[in-house]
Amino acid sequence: MSIQQFMICIVAFGILYAIYSCHRAKTKVYCTFTRRDKTVGYKWAKAKNGERIEFDSGWYYIITSRVKLKSLDVGFNMFFPTMVRCLDFTYKSIWPIDHETGKADEETPEARKNLDKREDIEAFNLGSQKSYGKPKFGLLGGGWMPVILLVGMVACLYLIWQMQGQIDSVGQAMNVLQEMMMNK
């Protein structure tokens, strides 16, 4: 593989990762968690109201009305800062911080009643899954299928690229045989 082909592959990988980062920024919420010792943890979560996140052995709940926009400039986004939806949590509350008041207390009786129902349903589902046992994924299960598919596509494209000259010579040989049969 030449240097030019290698550089094209690197640029293509960078573009694909940038596309993935933009997609993730649109479909998820970037959550920051401030611990007791003032360290900050980060996690991506689904952008769905009432979605539960587990972080540091605790549950935190998404409230989409408290989402703020923030420029994300960590990792690959350091080169291309991206505006993402963000929620801030503290160790004191399961609710995100309200950026207008600076507090995180959002537990009305209606909200608690809905969460109790949801937690009961999730506990029932978890118990029934445990009673059936852990599902056994084979070689292709557990999320490996897209990776296998991508590697297979790259390998097929590489083989086609390598055999391009041989396919042309087979086509020329077939033309010669056809002309010989026509001249008889």
QUIPE-V765460 format. One record per backbone hydrogen bond with DSSP energy under -1.0 kcal/mol. CO is the residue of the C=O (numbers start at 1). NH is the residue of the N-H. If there is no record, write none. Layout:
co:nh
CO:NH
CO:NH
This chain:
co:nh
2:6
3:7
4:8
5:9
6:10
7:11
8:12
9:13
10:14
11:15
12:16
13:17
14:18
15:19
16:20
17:21
18:22
19:23
20:24
21:25
22:26
23:27
24:28
27:47
29:45
30:87
31:43
32:89
33:41
34:91
35:38
39:35
41:33
43:31
45:29
46:48
48:51
51:62
53:60
55:58
58:55
60:53
62:50
63:66
64:67
68:86
70:84
72:82
74:77
75:78
76:79
82:72
84:70
85:30
86:68
87:32
88:97
89:34
94:61
98:102
103:98
108:112
109:113
110:114
111:115
112:116
113:117
114:118
115:119
116:120
117:121
118:122
119:123
120:124
121:125
122:126
123:127
124:128
125:129
126:130
127:131
128:132
144:148
145:149
146:150
147:151
148:152
149:153
150:154
151:155
152:156
153:157
154:158
155:159
156:160
157:161
158:162
159:163
163:167
164:168
165:169
166:170
167:171
168:172
169:173
170:174
171:175
172:176
173:177
174:178
175:179
176:180
177:181
178:182
179:183
